[in-house]
Amino acid sequence: MLAYIIRRLLQSVIVMLAVALVSFSLFRFVGDPIVSMVGQEATLAEREALREALGLNDPFVVQFWTFITRAIQGDFGISYRLQQPVMELIMSRLPATLELALISGFFAFLFGVGFGVYTALRRRGWLSNAIMTVSLIGVSLPTFLIGVLLIWVFAVELQWLPSFGRGEVVWVGDWWRTGLLTPSGRASLILPAITLGLYQMTLIMRLVRAEMLEVLRTDYIKFARARGLSNRAVNFGHALKNTMVPVITITGLQLGSIIAFAIITETVFQWPGVGALFIRSVQAVDVPVMAAYLMLIALIFVVINLIVDLLYYVVDPRLRVERAQARH
């Protein structure tokens, strides 16, 4: 087990270095940050002085090595646009994105598994057919359109929920600001959470349904029924447990996708997260912020994949048996 974890950690380091290299290379061609930092009245000498001060005249290898060594220490430099430390900017907005992603992921997993199990066990019922039909909306419609529709129905027409912003937030600790402890914060979270989690919910639901139907046809399920076990014990004690093995893998990847692709949802609902910060940084060619954002997303994916692999190892006893046999 320890050797497996060490091997995965080494692979994670390689992935992080590759992401850093690719992102740092691409951002050299998105534009000149000096143009967005100085006005039209700036002289050529002033532009060159600023470029030299930022290290933009250094060779690519030197710039990349400086970026990596600082990133290891948690220092991603100064934002070209806001003239503030990049890490402070990201940490000030990270709680908003993490809260939105975690609530969306919980919503997607809870309803995805619930609807998936129900439609598998009651696949001929009218409600199951209605759920499967409605689920096509989550797969077919783009995220921004779902957000606009929800805003139009619940914020404009019914006026039940706010259409933008995070609501009132309170401090928890030194750097975490949360809206979960205030009524307006919880109300502001509902629409963006549904918008971000709807697509993932439909994927999880269809995966659970397909895996559940496959498991229910296996011989050991038929044997369990022949032994006289109740439907509840068979469906939830045996079938659902074996269904969750691939679902855990997909759910972990979907959580990473929720965090990575929260940009669209944050833009539609004007949610003050790191996704909105990244969009503004792209417009201003703020390379330090863009590179730090991609490094953060890559780190989140690496950590989630590592956790998923460990959970997969715990849930599926066949992997433990195979590794025990390989050692002997």
N, C-alpha and C positions, 0 to 999 in steps of 0.2 A: 504493500500500500504506500509506504514512504517513497519507494523508488518511483512509483507511478506519479505521485504528487510532484516529486523533483523533476521528472521528465516533462510534466505538463507546465511547470513553472518556467523551465528553460524554453519550451516552445512559446510561452507567453511573452518572454523577453524578446525573442526573435520577431514575433508579430508586432510588438510595440515599436521596435526599431524600424521595421518595414513601413509601418504606418507613418512614423515620424519622417522618414525619408521621402515617401511619396507625397505627403501633405506639404512638407517644406519645399519640395521641388515644384509642385503645381502652383503654389502661391507666388512663386517668382514671376509667373506669367499672367496673373490676374490684373495687373496694373501697377502703377507707380504710386506708392503711398505718399511720397513727397508732394504730389499734386493735390491730394486731399488735406494735407497738413498745413500748407502755406497758401496764402492768397495770390491773386494775380499780380499784386504789386511786388512780390518777392523777387529779388535779383538772382541772377544765375549763381553768383558767389554765395548768397545766403542758402540757396538750394543745395549747393555742393557741400557747404559747411554742415548743414543738417544731415545730409546723406552720410558724411564722414562720421559725424557724432553717433549716428544710429548703427554704424558698422555695415552699411549697405554696399560700401565699396570693397569690402573684403571678399576674397574668393569664396565660392560656394562651400567648399569643404570646411573652411574656417568658420563660416556662419553656421553651418549645420552642427559642427562640433561644439560651438559655443551654446547653441540652442539645446543640445542633448545634455551637456554637463550642467546647465542651469536647470533644465527640466527635472533631472534626477533629484535636485535639491528643492524642487517645488517652486522654482523661480522661472516664470515664462516671460519675463521682461515687462516693459511698459507699453500700455496701449497707445498706438499712434494717434488714435482719435480722441480719447478721453484723458490721456496723459496720467493714467493711474496704473498701479500694478495689476497685471492681468489676473493673477491669482485672486486678488481681492474682488475684482469685478465678477469673476466666475463664482466664487464662494458666496457672494451676496445674492446671486440669482439662482444658485443651485438648489436651495430648499424649495423654491416654487416649482421647478421642473421635477424634482424628485417626488414631491407630494402629488403632483398631477399624474406622474407616471405610475406611482405605486397604487393610487386609487383606481386609475384606469386598468392596471394589471389585475387588481383584486376583482374589479367589476367583470373583466373579461374572463378570468378563470372561474369565478363563482357561477356566473350565468352560463358560461360556455360548457362547463362540466355538467351543470344541472340540466340544461336544455339537451345536451348531447345524450345523457343517460335516459332522459324522458322519451326523446324521439326514438331511441333504440329499443326501449321496452314497450312503447306504445306506437310503433311505427305505422300502424294502420288507422290510427285515430285521426279525427278531423283536426284536433289541436296540434298534433305533430306535423301534419301537412301544412297547417297555417304557419307554424314556427319555421319550417324549412323554407316556405315561400318568402316569408318576411326576411329571413336571414340572407336571402339573395341581395337585399338592399345594402347590407353591410359589406358585401363582397364587391358589388357592382359600382356603387357610387363612390366618387373620390372623397377624401376626408374633408376638404374645404367645402364641398357642396353639402355634405351632411351637417357641418357646422353652421353654414348659412341657413339651412332649413330649420335646424333646431332654434337658432336665434329668431327667425321669423315667427315660428309657432309659439315658443314659450316666453320669449322676451318682448316681441312686438305685439302679437295678437293677444295672447293670454296675459302677458305682463306678470308672469309668475316668478321669473328668474332674471338676474342681471345678464346683460349681453357682453360685457367686457370687464377687464380688470380682475383683481384678486380679492377685492373686498377689504374689510378691516383685518389687519394682521397684528399679532402680538409676538413679543420676543420670548423665546424659550432657550435659555442659555445665552452665550455670548454672541453667536452668529446665526442661529436658526430662528427665522421668522415664519410663523405658521398662521394660516387662516382657518385651520380646523377647529380652533377653540372659540371662534366667533360665529354668530349666525350668518352675517353677510359673507364671511369667508367660506363657509360651507355651501351657501347658496351659489356663490360664484364658481365653485368647483364642479358643480353638477354637470352643466352643459359641456364644458371642455373635456371632462373625464369620459362622458358618454361618447363624445365625438372621437376621442383618441382610442377608446377601447372597443368600439363597435366592430371594427374590422377584425381585430384580434379575437374577439368573442366568437364571431362566426367561424373563424378558422379552427379554434379550439373545439367548438360545438360539433362541427362536421368531422373532425378527427376523432373525438370521443365516440361519436355515433358509429363511425366506420369500424373503429377498433372494438367497440362493444359488440357490434353485430358479428364480427369475426370471432371474438372470444366465445360468445354464446353458442357458436356452432361446433366448438371443440369437444373432444371426447371426454375430457375430465369434467366439463360442465354437465354433460349428459350423465356421467357416473355420479356426480354429486346429487343430481335430481333423483337418480335411481336409488340412492341411499336414503331418500326421504327428507332431505334438507328443505327448509322453507325457501320460497322464492326470494325472500329478503336476504337470507344467508347466501344463496347462490349468486344473486345479482350483485350484491354489495360486498360480500365477504370474499368471493372468488373472482367473479368476472370483472368488477370494477378495479380491484387491486391489480390484476394483470393488464388491464387497459391503461393504467396510469403510467406505465413504464415509458412508452413513447410520448405520452402527453407531457410528462415532466420536461423532456428534452425540448419539445416545441414551445412550451410555455416559457422556459428560460430564455430561449432565443427571441420570443415575442416581447418579453420584458425589455430586453436590450433594444429591440426595434422601436418600442414605444418611446424610450428615452431618446433614441437617435432621431426619430422622425416626428418628435413633438414640435418641430419647427413650424409646420403648417398650422397646427392647432393653436400654438401660441401666437402666431401672426393673426389668425382669424379672430381670436378672442382677446387680443392685446394682453396676453398673459406675460407678466414680467419675469420670464425664465431665461435660461442660457440660450435657448433656441432663438428667441427674439434678439438677444445680444449678438448671436452669430450672424443673423441676417443683416443687421446694421453694420457689422464689421466687414462683411463682404462688400456692401455698398461703398464703404470708405476705404477699402483695401487695407484693413487693419490686420496685417499678417500675424502678429503675436497672438491676438485673440483667436483668429481662425485656427492657427496651428494648435493652440492650447485646447480649443474645443474638440478638435478631432482626436487629439491625444486622450482627452477625457472620455470620449465615446468609445475609443478603442479599449481603454482600460476597463470600462464598464462591461463591454462585451467579453473581454478576457476573463474577468472575475466571475461573471455569470456563467460562462461556459465551464469554468473550473468547478463551480458549485454544482452545476447540472451533472457533470461527469461523476462527481462524488456521490450525488444523490442517486444517479443511475446505478452506480456500484452498490449502494446500500439497498435499493429497492429490488434489484434483479439478483437473486441468489445464484443464478447460473454463472455470472461473471466471477463471483468469489470462488465457485467450484473450479472454473476453468483456470484461474490464477493459481489455486492451490495445486491443481494437477500439473501445471507448467513448472512449479517449483520442484515438484517431485519427479 
